[in-house]
Amino acid sequence: MVDRKEIEHLGDLVKVELKEPEKYIKQVEQILNYFDSLDKVDFHSDDILRTEVAAENLRDDVHEPCGDSLIEHLKKDQNNFIRAPKMV
């Protein structure tokens, strides 16, 4: 059972202010129950589950040159470096 104090603690850990922690209790319990269900799954094989694709069925890797017009539209900084948007 998840309680209000645990939800508030999770909010503190992820640096999020939760105005109504009670409304997240049911969601967190559903997530935990789902993980419990996944833990109960019994695999009898160590084989990796994957789909193999033959090399003949893959597309050819072809170089497609890009014009200089893309670079010209980007903001540039000192020494001709490209400035990316700030990460918040």
PyMOL Python script that loads the backbone (N, CA, C, O; Angstrom):
from pymol import cmd

cmd.read_pdbstr("""\
ATOM      1  N   MET A   1       0.844  -1.185   0.000  1.00  0.00           N
ATOM      2  CA  MET A   1       0.000   0.000   0.000  1.00  0.00           C
ATOM      3  C   MET A   1       0.886   1.244   0.000  1.00  0.00           C
ATOM      4  O   MET A   1       1.797   1.369   0.818  1.00  0.00           O
ATOM      5  N   VAL A   2       0.619   2.124  -0.890  1.00  0.00           N
ATOM      6  CA  VAL A   2       1.364   3.372  -1.005  1.00  0.00           C
ATOM      7  C   VAL A   2       0.606   4.434  -0.209  1.00  0.00           C
ATOM      8  O   VAL A   2      -0.621   4.508  -0.281  1.00  0.00           O
ATOM      9  N   ASP A   3       1.325   5.243   0.539  1.00  0.00           N
ATOM     10  CA  ASP A   3       0.646   6.303   1.292  1.00  0.00           C
ATOM     11  C   ASP A   3       1.117   7.690   0.851  1.00  0.00           C
ATOM     12  O   ASP A   3       2.038   7.826   0.045  1.00  0.00           O
ATOM     13  N   ARG A   4       0.475   8.694   1.389  1.00  0.00           N
ATOM     14  CA  ARG A   4       0.736  10.082   1.017  1.00  0.00           C
ATOM     15  C   ARG A   4       2.207  10.457   1.236  1.00  0.00           C
ATOM     16  O   ARG A   4       2.802  11.157   0.416  1.00  0.00           O
ATOM     17  N   LYS A   5       2.781   9.992   2.337  1.00  0.00           N
ATOM     18  CA  LYS A   5       4.161  10.339   2.668  1.00  0.00           C
ATOM     19  C   LYS A   5       5.130   9.823   1.598  1.00  0.00           C
ATOM     20  O   LYS A   5       6.085  10.513   1.240  1.00  0.00           O
ATOM     21  N   GLU A   6       4.885   8.616   1.090  1.00  0.00           N
ATOM     22  CA  GLU A   6       5.748   8.054   0.038  1.00  0.00           C
ATOM     23  C   GLU A   6       5.620   8.837  -1.263  1.00  0.00           C
ATOM     24  O   GLU A   6       6.612   9.057  -1.957  1.00  0.00           O
ATOM     25  N   ILE A   7       4.405   9.259  -1.593  1.00  0.00           N
ATOM     26  CA  ILE A   7       4.206  10.058  -2.804  1.00  0.00           C
ATOM     27  C   ILE A   7       4.923  11.400  -2.670  1.00  0.00           C
ATOM     28  O   ILE A   7       5.564  11.858  -3.615  1.00  0.00           O
ATOM     29  N   GLU A   8       4.818  12.022  -1.516  1.00  0.00           N
ATOM     30  CA  GLU A   8       5.523  13.288  -1.292  1.00  0.00           C
ATOM     31  C   GLU A   8       7.032  13.090  -1.394  1.00  0.00           C
ATOM     32  O   GLU A   8       7.740  13.943  -1.928  1.00  0.00           O
ATOM     33  N   HIS A   9       7.520  11.966  -0.881  1.00  0.00           N
ATOM     34  CA  HIS A   9       8.956  11.666  -0.959  1.00  0.00           C
ATOM     35  C   HIS A   9       9.386  11.494  -2.420  1.00  0.00           C
ATOM     36  O   HIS A   9      10.440  11.988  -2.821  1.00  0.00           O
ATOM     37  N   LEU A  10       8.566  10.791  -3.215  1.00  0.00           N
ATOM     38  CA  LEU A  10       8.873  10.646  -4.641  1.00  0.00           C
ATOM     39  C   LEU A  10       8.905  12.011  -5.320  1.00  0.00           C
ATOM     40  O   LEU A  10       9.780  12.279  -6.143  1.00  0.00           O
ATOM     41  N   GLY A  11       7.958  12.866  -4.979  1.00  0.00           N
ATOM     42  CA  GLY A  11       7.935  14.221  -5.535  1.00  0.00           C
ATOM     43  C   GLY A  11       9.200  14.984  -5.196  1.00  0.00           C
ATOM     44  O   GLY A  11       9.758  15.684  -6.041  1.00  0.00           O
ATOM     45  N   ASP A  12       9.653  14.848  -3.954  1.00  0.00           N
ATOM     46  CA  ASP A  12      10.898  15.513  -3.544  1.00  0.00           C
ATOM     47  C   ASP A  12      12.096  14.968  -4.328  1.00  0.00           C
ATOM     48  O   ASP A  12      12.981  15.728  -4.720  1.00  0.00           O
ATOM     49  N   LEU A  13      12.121  13.659  -4.553  1.00  0.00           N
ATOM     50  CA  LEU A  13      13.241  13.053  -5.273  1.00  0.00           C
ATOM     51  C   LEU A  13      13.339  13.551  -6.707  1.00  0.00           C
ATOM     52  O   LEU A  13      14.440  13.765  -7.215  1.00  0.00           O
ATOM     53  N   VAL A  14      12.203  13.736  -7.359  1.00  0.00           N
ATOM     54  CA  VAL A  14      12.215  14.184  -8.753  1.00  0.00           C
ATOM     55  C   VAL A  14      12.055  15.695  -8.867  1.00  0.00           C
ATOM     56  O   VAL A  14      11.894  16.231  -9.963  1.00  0.00           O
ATOM     57  N   LYS A  15      12.099  16.379  -7.719  1.00  0.00           N
ATOM     58  CA  LYS A  15      12.043  17.845  -7.682  1.00  0.00           C
ATOM     59  C   LYS A  15      10.763  18.386  -8.321  1.00  0.00           C
ATOM     60  O   LYS A  15      10.797  19.319  -9.123  1.00  0.00           O
ATOM     61  N   VAL A  16       9.619  17.768  -7.941  1.00  0.00           N
ATOM     62  CA  VAL A  16       8.317  18.204  -8.439  1.00  0.00           C
ATOM     63  C   VAL A  16       7.432  18.492  -7.237  1.00  0.00           C
ATOM     64  O   VAL A  16       7.344  17.687  -6.310  1.00  0.00           O
ATOM     65  N   GLU A  17       6.779  19.644  -7.259  1.00  0.00           N
ATOM     66  CA  GLU A  17       5.868  19.981  -6.182  1.00  0.00           C
ATOM     67  C   GLU A  17       4.498  19.395  -6.504  1.00  0.00           C
ATOM     68  O   GLU A  17       3.884  19.749  -7.510  1.00  0.00           O
ATOM     69  N   LEU A  18       4.027  18.504  -5.649  1.00  0.00           N
ATOM     70  CA  LEU A  18       2.730  17.858  -5.843  1.00  0.00           C
ATOM     71  C   LEU A  18       1.707  18.538  -4.947  1.00  0.00           C
ATOM     72  O   LEU A  18       1.826  18.509  -3.722  1.00  0.00           O
ATOM     73  N   LYS A  19       0.700  19.150  -5.563  1.00  0.00           N
ATOM     74  CA  LYS A  19      -0.309  19.867  -4.784  1.00  0.00           C
ATOM     75  C   LYS A  19      -1.329  18.906  -4.178  1.00  0.00           C
ATOM     76  O   LYS A  19      -1.854  19.159  -3.094  1.00  0.00           O
ATOM     77  N   GLU A  20      -1.611  17.807  -4.874  1.00  0.00           N
ATOM     78  CA  GLU A  20      -2.567  16.816  -4.380  1.00  0.00           C
ATOM     79  C   GLU A  20      -1.952  15.423  -4.469  1.00  0.00           C
ATOM     80  O   GLU A  20      -2.277  14.678  -5.393  1.00  0.00           O
ATOM     81  N   PRO A  21      -1.079  15.048  -3.544  1.00  0.00           N
ATOM     82  CA  PRO A  21      -0.404  13.750  -3.618  1.00  0.00           C
ATOM     83  C   PRO A  21      -1.361  12.563  -3.582  1.00  0.00           C
ATOM     84  O   PRO A  21      -1.038  11.497  -4.106  1.00  0.00           O
ATOM     85  N   GLU A  22      -2.534  12.732  -2.971  1.00  0.00           N
ATOM     86  CA  GLU A  22      -3.481  11.622  -2.850  1.00  0.00           C
ATOM     87  C   GLU A  22      -3.940  11.096  -4.211  1.00  0.00           C
ATOM     88  O   GLU A  22      -4.205   9.904  -4.366  1.00  0.00           O
ATOM     89  N   LYS A  23      -4.032  11.990  -5.191  1.00  0.00           N
ATOM     90  CA  LYS A  23      -4.549  11.546  -6.486  1.00  0.00           C
ATOM     91  C   LYS A  23      -3.553  10.662  -7.247  1.00  0.00           C
ATOM     92  O   LYS A  23      -3.924  10.042  -8.244  1.00  0.00           O
ATOM     93  N   TYR A  24      -2.304  10.595  -6.793  1.00  0.00           N
ATOM     94  CA  TYR A  24      -1.288   9.777  -7.449  1.00  0.00           C
ATOM     95  C   TYR A  24      -1.131   8.404  -6.787  1.00  0.00           C
ATOM     96  O   TYR A  24      -0.457   7.527  -7.328  1.00  0.00           O
ATOM     97  N   ILE A  25      -1.747   8.220  -5.630  1.00  0.00           N
ATOM     98  CA  ILE A  25      -1.585   6.966  -4.891  1.00  0.00           C
ATOM     99  C   ILE A  25      -2.048   5.780  -5.731  1.00  0.00           C
ATOM    100  O   ILE A  25      -1.328   4.788  -5.847  1.00  0.00           O
ATOM    101  N   LYS A  26      -3.238   5.868  -6.315  1.00  0.00           N
ATOM    102  CA  LYS A  26      -3.774   4.757  -7.106  1.00  0.00           C
ATOM    103  C   LYS A  26      -2.894   4.470  -8.318  1.00  0.00           C
ATOM    104  O   LYS A  26      -2.654   3.309  -8.649  1.00  0.00           O
ATOM    105  N   GLN A  27      -2.410   5.523  -8.983  1.00  0.00           N
ATOM    106  CA  GLN A  27      -1.570   5.332 -10.166  1.00  0.00           C
ATOM    107  C   GLN A  27      -0.265   4.631  -9.809  1.00  0.00           C
ATOM    108  O   GLN A  27       0.167   3.721 -10.516  1.00  0.00           O
ATOM    109  N   VAL A  28       0.358   5.048  -8.722  1.00  0.00           N
ATOM    110  CA  VAL A  28       1.626   4.432  -8.301  1.00  0.00           C
ATOM    111  C   VAL A  28       1.386   2.977  -7.896  1.00  0.00           C
ATOM    112  O   VAL A  28       2.209   2.111  -8.193  1.00  0.00           O
ATOM    113  N   GLU A  29       0.271   2.702  -7.224  1.00  0.00           N
ATOM    114  CA  GLU A  29      -0.041   1.321  -6.859  1.00  0.00           C
ATOM    115  C   GLU A  29      -0.240   0.454  -8.099  1.00  0.00           C
ATOM    116  O   GLU A  29       0.197  -0.697  -8.121  1.00  0.00           O
ATOM    117  N   GLN A  30      -0.903   0.996  -9.144  1.00  0.00           N
ATOM    118  CA  GLN A  30      -1.084   0.248 -10.387  1.00  0.00           C
ATOM    119  C   GLN A  30       0.261  -0.046 -11.051  1.00  0.00           C
ATOM    120  O   GLN A  30       0.471  -1.141 -11.573  1.00  0.00           O
ATOM    121  N   ILE A  31       1.155   0.911 -11.032  1.00  0.00           N
ATOM    122  CA  ILE A  31       2.485   0.712 -11.615  1.00  0.00           C
ATOM    123  C   ILE A  31       3.241  -0.384 -10.853  1.00  0.00           C
ATOM    124  O   ILE A  31       3.849  -1.266 -11.459  1.00  0.00           O
ATOM    125  N   LEU A  32       3.194  -0.316  -9.529  1.00  0.00           N
ATOM    126  CA  LEU A  32       3.885  -1.317  -8.715  1.00  0.00           C
ATOM    127  C   LEU A  32       3.276  -2.705  -8.915  1.00  0.00           C
ATOM    128  O   LEU A  32       4.001  -3.698  -8.963  1.00  0.00           O
ATOM    129  N   ASN A  33       1.959  -2.776  -9.030  1.00  0.00           N
ATOM    130  CA  ASN A  33       1.304  -4.066  -9.276  1.00  0.00           C
ATOM    131  C   ASN A  33       1.704  -4.629 -10.635  1.00  0.00           C
ATOM    132  O   ASN A  33       1.878  -5.839 -10.783  1.00  0.00           O
ATOM    133  N   TYR A  34       1.848  -3.763 -11.612  1.00  0.00           N
ATOM    134  CA  TYR A  34       2.272  -4.222 -12.939  1.00  0.00           C
ATOM    135  C   TYR A  34       3.684  -4.802 -12.881  1.00  0.00           C
ATOM    136  O   TYR A  34       3.959  -5.839 -13.485  1.00  0.00           O
ATOM    137  N   PHE A  35       4.578  -4.130 -12.152  1.00  0.00           N
ATOM    138  CA  PHE A  35       5.930  -4.662 -12.012  1.00  0.00           C
ATOM    139  C   PHE A  35       5.922  -5.990 -11.256  1.00  0.00           C
ATOM    140  O   PHE A  35       6.713  -6.883 -11.560  1.00  0.00           O
ATOM    141  N   ASP A  36       5.035  -6.121 -10.275  1.00  0.00           N
ATOM    142  CA  ASP A  36       4.913  -7.409  -9.576  1.00  0.00           C
ATOM    143  C   ASP A  36       4.497  -8.509 -10.548  1.00  0.00           C
ATOM    144  O   ASP A  36       5.010  -9.626 -10.491  1.00  0.00           O
ATOM    145  N   SER A  37       3.559  -8.180 -11.441  1.00  0.00           N
ATOM    146  CA  SER A  37       3.122  -9.154 -12.452  1.00  0.00           C
ATOM    147  C   SER A  37       4.279  -9.544 -13.358  1.00  0.00           C
ATOM    148  O   SER A  37       4.442 -10.719 -13.686  1.00  0.00           O
ATOM    149  N   LEU A  38       5.077  -8.575 -13.763  1.00  0.00           N
ATOM    150  CA  LEU A  38       6.231  -8.871 -14.619  1.00  0.00           C
ATOM    151  C   LEU A  38       7.256  -9.744 -13.900  1.00  0.00           C
ATOM    152  O   LEU A  38       7.886 -10.605 -14.514  1.00  0.00           O
ATOM    153  N   ASP A  39       7.421  -9.520 -12.597  1.00  0.00           N
ATOM    154  CA  ASP A  39       8.367 -10.327 -11.829  1.00  0.00           C
ATOM    155  C   ASP A  39       7.933 -11.790 -11.745  1.00  0.00           C
ATOM    156  O   ASP A  39       8.774 -12.677 -11.595  1.00  0.00           O
ATOM    157  N   LYS A  40       6.636 -12.044 -11.841  1.00  0.00           N
ATOM    158  CA  LYS A  40       6.120 -13.411 -11.718  1.00  0.00           C
ATOM    159  C   LYS A  40       6.217 -14.208 -13.019  1.00  0.00           C
ATOM    160  O   LYS A  40       6.010 -15.421 -13.015  1.00  0.00           O
ATOM    161  N   VAL A  41       6.527 -13.543 -14.124  1.00  0.00           N
ATOM    162  CA  VAL A  41       6.629 -14.237 -15.401  1.00  0.00           C
ATOM    163  C   VAL A  41       7.827 -15.176 -15.353  1.00  0.00           C
ATOM    164  O   VAL A  41       8.930 -14.782 -14.976  1.00  0.00           O
ATOM    165  N   ASP A  42       7.589 -16.420 -15.742  1.00  0.00           N
ATOM    166  CA  ASP A  42       8.640 -17.439 -15.671  1.00  0.00           C
ATOM    167  C   ASP A  42       9.137 -17.751 -17.076  1.00  0.00           C
ATOM    168  O   ASP A  42       8.389 -18.251 -17.916  1.00  0.00           O
ATOM    169  N   PHE A  43      10.395 -17.455 -17.317  1.00  0.00           N
ATOM    170  CA  PHE A  43      11.009 -17.779 -18.594  1.00  0.00           C
ATOM    171  C   PHE A  43      11.847 -19.031 -18.416  1.00  0.00           C
ATOM    172  O   PHE A  43      12.691 -19.111 -17.523  1.00  0.00           O
ATOM    173  N   HIS A  44      11.601 -20.008 -19.280  1.00  0.00           N
ATOM    174  CA  HIS A  44      12.353 -21.261 -19.197  1.00  0.00           C
ATOM    175  C   HIS A  44      13.518 -21.288 -20.166  1.00  0.00           C
ATOM    176  O   HIS A  44      14.217 -22.295 -20.276  1.00  0.00           O
ATOM    177  N   SER A  45      13.727 -20.202 -20.858  1.00  0.00           N
ATOM    178  CA  SER A  45      14.763 -20.196 -21.881  1.00  0.00           C
ATOM    179  C   SER A  45      15.653 -18.978 -21.702  1.00  0.00           C
ATOM    180  O   SER A  45      15.198 -17.908 -21.298  1.00  0.00           O
ATOM    181  N   ASP A  46      16.916 -19.157 -22.009  1.00  0.00           N
ATOM    182  CA  ASP A  46      17.848 -18.046 -21.975  1.00  0.00           C
ATOM    183  C   ASP A  46      18.004 -17.418 -23.351  1.00  0.00           C
ATOM    184  O   ASP A  46      18.793 -16.491 -23.532  1.00  0.00           O
ATOM    185  N   ASP A  47      17.241 -17.930 -24.330  1.00  0.00           N
ATOM    186  CA  ASP A  47      17.319 -17.389 -25.685  1.00  0.00           C
ATOM    187  C   ASP A  47      16.816 -15.949 -25.709  1.00  0.00           C
ATOM    188  O   ASP A  47      15.860 -15.589 -25.021  1.00  0.00           O
ATOM    189  N   ILE A  48      17.470 -15.162 -26.500  1.00  0.00           N
ATOM    190  CA  ILE A  48      17.044 -13.775 -26.664  1.00  0.00           C
ATOM    191  C   ILE A  48      15.908 -13.755 -27.677  1.00  0.00           C
ATOM    192  O   ILE A  48      15.995 -14.363 -28.743  1.00  0.00           O
ATOM    193  N   LEU A  49      14.852 -13.052 -27.328  1.00  0.00           N
ATOM    194  CA  LEU A  49      13.724 -12.937 -28.249  1.00  0.00           C
ATOM    195  C   LEU A  49      14.033 -11.836 -29.254  1.00  0.00           C
ATOM    196  O   LEU A  49      14.194 -10.675 -28.879  1.00  0.00           O
ATOM    197  N   ARG A  50      14.114 -12.195 -30.511  1.00  0.00           N
ATOM    198  CA  ARG A  50      14.422 -11.203 -31.539  1.00  0.00           C
ATOM    199  C   ARG A  50      13.927 -11.698 -32.883  1.00  0.00           C
ATOM    200  O   ARG A  50      13.650 -12.883 -33.071  1.00  0.00           O
ATOM    201  N   THR A  51      13.825 -10.784 -33.791  1.00  0.00           N
ATOM    202  CA  THR A  51      13.457 -11.106 -35.153  1.00  0.00           C
ATOM    203  C   THR A  51      14.666 -10.876 -36.028  1.00  0.00           C
ATOM    204  O   THR A  51      15.218  -9.776 -36.065  1.00  0.00           O
ATOM    205  N   GLU A  52      15.073 -11.901 -36.721  1.00  0.00           N
ATOM    206  CA  GLU A  52      16.229 -11.765 -37.593  1.00  0.00           C
ATOM    207  C   GLU A  52      15.787 -11.375 -38.995  1.00  0.00           C
ATOM    208  O   GLU A  52      14.777 -11.862 -39.505  1.00  0.00           O
ATOM    209  N   VAL A  53      16.564 -10.485 -39.609  1.00  0.00           N
ATOM    210  CA  VAL A  53      16.295 -10.052 -40.973  1.00  0.00           C
ATOM    211  C   VAL A  53      17.532 -10.363 -41.798  1.00  0.00           C
ATOM    212  O   VAL A  53      18.650 -10.011 -41.421  1.00  0.00           O
ATOM    213  N   ALA A  54      17.322 -11.018 -42.916  1.00  0.00           N
ATOM    214  CA  ALA A  54      18.443 -11.367 -43.781  1.00  0.00           C
ATOM    215  C   ALA A  54      19.036 -10.103 -44.396  1.00  0.00           C
ATOM    216  O   ALA A  54      18.315  -9.143 -44.670  1.00  0.00           O
ATOM    217  N   ALA A  55      20.341 -10.105 -44.610  1.00  0.00           N
ATOM    218  CA  ALA A  55      21.025  -8.932 -45.159  1.00  0.00           C
ATOM    219  C   ALA A  55      20.486  -8.565 -46.537  1.00  0.00           C
ATOM    220  O   ALA A  55      20.520  -7.398 -46.926  1.00  0.00           O
ATOM    221  N   GLU A  56      19.993  -9.544 -47.269  1.00  0.00           N
ATOM    222  CA  GLU A  56      19.456  -9.253 -48.606  1.00  0.00           C
ATOM    223  C   GLU A  56      18.185  -8.409 -48.535  1.00  0.00           C
ATOM    224  O   GLU A  56      17.833  -7.733 -49.502  1.00  0.00           O
ATOM    225  N   ASN A  57      17.501  -8.445 -47.398  1.00  0.00           N
ATOM    226  CA  ASN A  57      16.241  -7.712 -47.255  1.00  0.00           C
ATOM    227  C   ASN A  57      16.427  -6.288 -46.738  1.00  0.00           C
ATOM    228  O   ASN A  57      15.451  -5.556 -46.574  1.00  0.00           O
ATOM    229  N   LEU A  58      17.653  -5.900 -46.485  1.00  0.00           N
ATOM    230  CA  LEU A  58      17.918  -4.544 -46.001  1.00  0.00           C
ATOM    231  C   LEU A  58      18.136  -3.608 -47.180  1.00  0.00           C
ATOM    232  O   LEU A  58      18.580  -4.040 -48.244  1.00  0.00           O
ATOM    233  N   ARG A  59      17.832  -2.353 -47.000  1.00  0.00           N
ATOM    234  CA  ARG A  59      18.035  -1.375 -48.066  1.00  0.00           C
ATOM    235  C   ARG A  59      19.517  -1.067 -48.199  1.00  0.00           C
ATOM    236  O   ARG A  59      20.285  -1.251 -47.254  1.00  0.00           O
ATOM    237  N   ASP A  60      19.913  -0.602 -49.363  1.00  0.00           N
ATOM    238  CA  ASP A  60      21.298  -0.192 -49.564  1.00  0.00           C
ATOM    239  C   ASP A  60      21.541   1.120 -48.815  1.00  0.00           C
ATOM    240  O   ASP A  60      20.684   2.003 -48.789  1.00  0.00           O
ATOM    241  N   ASP A  61      22.702   1.228 -48.217  1.00  0.00           N
ATOM    242  CA  ASP A  61      23.076   2.443 -47.518  1.00  0.00           C
ATOM    243  C   ASP A  61      23.666   3.398 -48.538  1.00  0.00           C
ATOM    244  O   ASP A  61      24.780   3.195 -49.023  1.00  0.00           O
ATOM    245  N   VAL A  62      22.917   4.437 -48.860  1.00  0.00           N
ATOM    246  CA  VAL A  62      23.317   5.358 -49.910  1.00  0.00           C
ATOM    247  C   VAL A  62      23.529   6.742 -49.309  1.00  0.00           C
ATOM    248  O   VAL A  62      22.679   7.239 -48.570  1.00  0.00           O
ATOM    249  N   HIS A  63      24.649   7.359 -49.621  1.00  0.00           N
ATOM    250  CA  HIS A  63      24.940   8.708 -49.153  1.00  0.00           C
ATOM    251  C   HIS A  63      24.131   9.710 -49.970  1.00  0.00           C
ATOM    252  O   HIS A  63      24.199   9.729 -51.199  1.00  0.00           O
ATOM    253  N   GLU A  64      23.361  10.546 -49.262  1.00  0.00           N
ATOM    254  CA  GLU A  64      22.598  11.590 -49.920  1.00  0.00           C
ATOM    255  C   GLU A  64      23.105  12.926 -49.402  1.00  0.00           C
ATOM    256  O   GLU A  64      22.808  13.298 -48.267  1.00  0.00           O
ATOM    257  N   PRO A  65      23.865  13.655 -50.213  1.00  0.00           N
ATOM    258  CA  PRO A  65      24.432  14.915 -49.735  1.00  0.00           C
ATOM    259  C   PRO A  65      23.338  15.933 -49.406  1.00  0.00           C
ATOM    260  O   PRO A  65      22.296  16.001 -50.058  1.00  0.00           O
ATOM    261  N   CYS A  66      23.617  16.706 -48.385  1.00  0.00           N
ATOM    262  CA  CYS A  66      22.700  17.766 -47.967  1.00  0.00           C
ATOM    263  C   CYS A  66      23.306  19.099 -48.388  1.00  0.00           C
ATOM    264  O   CYS A  66      24.508  19.315 -48.232  1.00  0.00           O
ATOM    265  N   GLY A  67      22.495  19.971 -48.909  1.00  0.00           N
ATOM    266  CA  GLY A  67      22.996  21.273 -49.342  1.00  0.00           C
ATOM    267  C   GLY A  67      23.443  22.130 -48.173  1.00  0.00           C
ATOM    268  O   GLY A  67      23.103  21.849 -47.023  1.00  0.00           O
ATOM    269  N   ASP A  68      24.199  23.163 -48.462  1.00  0.00           N
ATOM    270  CA  ASP A  68      24.689  24.069 -47.422  1.00  0.00           C
ATOM    271  C   ASP A  68      23.580  24.953 -46.865  1.00  0.00           C
ATOM    272  O   ASP A  68      23.795  25.630 -45.860  1.00  0.00           O
ATOM    273  N   SER A  69      22.407  24.970 -47.481  1.00  0.00           N
ATOM    274  CA  SER A  69      21.348  25.881 -47.073  1.00  0.00           C
ATOM    275  C   SER A  69      20.909  25.642 -45.627  1.00  0.00           C
ATOM    276  O   SER A  69      20.523  26.591 -44.946  1.00  0.00           O
ATOM    277  N   LEU A  70      20.957  24.411 -45.148  1.00  0.00           N
ATOM    278  CA  LEU A  70      20.573  24.121 -43.765  1.00  0.00           C
ATOM    279  C   LEU A  70      21.509  24.826 -42.787  1.00  0.00           C
ATOM    280  O   LEU A  70      21.046  25.458 -41.838  1.00  0.00           O
ATOM    281  N   ILE A  71      22.789  24.727 -43.002  1.00  0.00           N
ATOM    282  CA  ILE A  71      23.788  25.345 -42.126  1.00  0.00           C
ATOM    283  C   ILE A  71      23.652  26.870 -42.144  1.00  0.00           C
ATOM    284  O   ILE A  71      23.841  27.521 -41.116  1.00  0.00           O
ATOM    285  N   GLU A  72      23.329  27.430 -43.288  1.00  0.00           N
ATOM    286  CA  GLU A  72      23.225  28.881 -43.408  1.00  0.00           C
ATOM    287  C   GLU A  72      22.097  29.446 -42.548  1.00  0.00           C
ATOM    288  O   GLU A  72      22.171  30.607 -42.145  1.00  0.00           O
ATOM    289  N   HIS A  73      21.064  28.672 -42.254  1.00  0.00           N
ATOM    290  CA  HIS A  73      19.917  29.160 -41.490  1.00  0.00           C
ATOM    291  C   HIS A  73      20.098  29.021 -39.982  1.00  0.00           C
ATOM    292  O   HIS A  73      19.287  29.540 -39.216  1.00  0.00           O
ATOM    293  N   LEU A  74      21.138  28.335 -39.549  1.00  0.00           N
ATOM    294  CA  LEU A  74      21.362  28.158 -38.119  1.00  0.00           C
ATOM    295  C   LEU A  74      22.066  29.373 -37.533  1.00  0.00           C
ATOM    296  O   LEU A  74      22.846  30.045 -38.207  1.00  0.00           O
ATOM    297  N   LYS A  75      21.770  29.643 -36.243  1.00  0.00           N
ATOM    298  CA  LYS A  75      22.454  30.736 -35.559  1.00  0.00           C
ATOM    299  C   LYS A  75      23.895  30.322 -35.299  1.00  0.00           C
ATOM    300  O   LYS A  75      24.167  29.196 -34.881  1.00  0.00           O
ATOM    301  N   LYS A  76      24.801  31.237 -35.550  1.00  0.00           N
ATOM    302  CA  LYS A  76      26.213  30.925 -35.327  1.00  0.00           C
ATOM    303  C   LYS A  76      26.759  31.832 -34.245  1.00  0.00           C
ATOM    304  O   LYS A  76      26.288  32.955 -34.059  1.00  0.00           O
ATOM    305  N   ASP A  77      27.746  31.340 -33.541  1.00  0.00           N
ATOM    306  CA  ASP A  77      28.363  32.071 -32.445  1.00  0.00           C
ATOM    307  C   ASP A  77      29.796  32.398 -32.841  1.00  0.00           C
ATOM    308  O   ASP A  77      30.157  32.307 -34.014  1.00  0.00           O
ATOM    309  N   GLN A  78      30.600  32.772 -31.877  1.00  0.00           N
ATOM    310  CA  GLN A  78      31.998  33.111 -32.140  1.00  0.00           C
ATOM    311  C   GLN A  78      32.706  31.942 -32.821  1.00  0.00           C
ATOM    312  O   GLN A  78      32.378  30.779 -32.585  1.00  0.00           O
ATOM    313  N   ASN A  79      33.657  32.258 -33.647  1.00  0.00           N
ATOM    314  CA  ASN A  79      34.483  31.271 -34.348  1.00  0.00           C
ATOM    315  C   ASN A  79      33.653  30.339 -35.232  1.00  0.00           C
ATOM    316  O   ASN A  79      34.072  29.216 -35.511  1.00  0.00           O
ATOM    317  N   ASN A  80      32.492  30.795 -35.668  1.00  0.00           N
ATOM    318  CA  ASN A  80      31.655  30.060 -36.609  1.00  0.00           C
ATOM    319  C   ASN A  80      31.062  28.770 -36.041  1.00  0.00           C
ATOM    320  O   ASN A  80      30.690  27.878 -36.804  1.00  0.00           O
ATOM    321  N   PHE A  81      30.967  28.655 -34.682  1.00  0.00           N
ATOM    322  CA  PHE A  81      30.327  27.500 -34.071  1.00  0.00           C
ATOM    323  C   PHE A  81      28.819  27.673 -34.150  1.00  0.00           C
ATOM    324  O   PHE A  81      28.322  28.799 -34.168  1.00  0.00           O
ATOM    325  N   ILE A  82      28.094  26.575 -34.196  1.00  0.00           N
ATOM    326  CA  ILE A  82      26.635  26.625 -34.242  1.00  0.00           C
ATOM    327  C   ILE A  82      26.100  26.614 -32.817  1.00  0.00           C
ATOM    328  O   ILE A  82      26.538  25.822 -31.981  1.00  0.00           O
ATOM    329  N   ARG A  83      25.152  27.499 -32.552  1.00  0.00           N
ATOM    330  CA  ARG A  83      24.565  27.608 -31.210  1.00  0.00           C
ATOM    331  C   ARG A  83      23.274  26.815 -31.177  1.00  0.00           C
ATOM    332  O   ARG A  83      22.380  27.039 -31.993  1.00  0.00           O
ATOM    333  N   ALA A  84      23.173  25.885 -30.234  1.00  0.00           N
ATOM    334  CA  ALA A  84      21.969  25.072 -30.058  1.00  0.00           C
ATOM    335  C   ALA A  84      21.085  25.710 -28.990  1.00  0.00           C
ATOM    336  O   ALA A  84      21.574  26.493 -28.175  1.00  0.00           O
ATOM    337  N   PRO A  85      19.797  25.391 -28.981  1.00  0.00           N
ATOM    338  CA  PRO A  85      18.922  25.937 -27.940  1.00  0.00           C
ATOM    339  C   PRO A  85      19.339  25.449 -26.564  1.00  0.00           C
ATOM    340  O   PRO A  85      19.891  24.358 -26.424  1.00  0.00           O
ATOM    341  N   LYS A  86      19.073  26.268 -25.543  1.00  0.00           N
ATOM    342  CA  LYS A  86      19.425  25.904 -24.174  1.00  0.00           C
ATOM    343  C   LYS A  86      18.559  24.756 -23.712  1.00  0.00           C
ATOM    344  O   LYS A  86      17.372  24.687 -24.031  1.00  0.00           O
ATOM    345  N   MET A  87      19.161  23.857 -22.958  1.00  0.00           N
ATOM    346  CA  MET A  87      18.430  22.748 -22.349  1.00  0.00           C
ATOM    347  C   MET A  87      17.932  23.212 -20.982  1.00  0.00           C
ATOM    348  O   MET A  87      18.706  23.703 -20.160  1.00  0.00           O
ATOM    349  N   VAL A  88      16.649  23.053 -20.754  1.00  0.00           N
ATOM    350  CA  VAL A  88      16.084  23.517 -19.489  1.00  0.00           C
ATOM    351  C   VAL A  88      15.797  22.349 -18.603  1.00  0.00           C
ATOM    352  O   VAL A  88      15.314  22.527 -17.484  1.00  0.00           O
TER     353      VAL A  88
END
""", "prot")
cmd.dss("prot")
cmd.show_as("cartoon", "prot")
cmd.util.cbc("prot")
cmd.orient("prot")
